[in-house]
């Protein structure tokens, strides 16, 4: 298909992005309890902390130095250039803001099996699929910028104990994601040249929306338990 | 075993390092024909160009951000911070100096099956083994610094059409390797704490010496063919 049809097909998956998940809707509406926010933050930690490993798997499978060079920044973004820096640390700060001890986040005691399975499926996808499909799975970034902007505003408005600095993960990520969404799309459009590659890229993005959606399903259920 | 016994056991594998391989001995003695040098450079290219992927596999398997941060430099070292930079490019320069076209290196037409098998085994090891064993397999660096210093001197003395600038891969690598050898050993000693982990680290280094040795066996045979 033409580049524009291909891009339209990818963008057409936006309705499956977790922005519309009931749990996120309640979050934005200020309806989550402190307990639910804690369970959410502690579970999503599992996702945040494997992202560098997922990105390294993509680099490991990619024979093109120019793509490897471009992708390397993501590992640095998450892990930070030095200790105490990076996206992972910013997520830990948010965890603390919602009332979690650092220790209970790091030891993953709150991580629900369903979250673990979904996140592991994502890392496994990146390890075992061709690099182009793994890159395409990351195109959920295309849908993330707008949602994060709303999230920062809604969380500041609705959860008064959370300060703007605690949301550094999101405020920092907003710029990054708008940039990355474009760069990632460029890579996918440039390298998915056959119909089959394009369809695999669309399937990869669809798979990733399932990963994120399943995470929130499992988080919602885990948070409702107590 | 104690740290010092462990380090001694690792260093004790130095006699299996490819420094003493007959092909290397002939190289240092100035006895290789131009054809042999070409086949050597074109084959070793296959090794050089998968190193970033091998290092990314280690990062992908490592759950410790501090190790991932430290290991990331290796990918940058080989791939370069931008196009036309890095260890891979310096190896291509050496290939050109011994009379190969860039194209016949890049398309890997001279790569012998035995070299491919050995190198693939190395990458596969890094992808499938625990990160600590994969890191330990890189400890051949401990044996490399001295050999490279000798190589630069011997090649300049014995192959007059090779200039010092053409040997940038080695001159650049000498400093890097002395540093890395120490850093890598520190990681391995710090994280291999059980007897079993220590033995697996020793086995990993032994495996790596086999990889390198087999590469030279296959190169020697391929170069003798014509």
Interface residues (C-beta under 8 A of the other chain):
Chain A: X49 X52 X53 X54 X56 X57 X59 X60 X61 X62 X63 X65 X66 X68 X69 X72 X75 X76 X79 X80 X81 X82 X83 X86 X88 X127
Chain B: X49 X52 X53 X54 X56 X57 X59 X60 X61 X62 X63 X65 X66 X68 X69 X72 X75 X76 X79 X80 X81 X82 X83 X86 X88 X127
